[in-house]
Amino acid sequence: MTIIFKEIKDIDKQAIQELFHSVDWKSGDYPEDLKQAINNSHTVITAWDDTKLVGLVNALSDGVNWKANDGKHA
């Protein structure tokens, strides 16, 4: 397994929702809000296993806000 890291904000809402639901985060029920938060972040680093989003970290201008990984790729 090779994990690829990317600094991108253009992420499919379904991929974001699946990632957040994989760790039982209730915010996964609100993909539009998550997408907006990602777009408004200073920096977003994602982790991909082929085409599957398996991790995400976002940073505000004053530091890290939150992160998620799917548990299988921790």
Secondary structure, DSSP 4 states (H G I P E B T S, - for coil): --EEEE------HHHHHHHHHHTT-GGGG-HHHHHHHHHTSSEEEEEEETTEEEEEEEEETTEEEEEEE-SS--
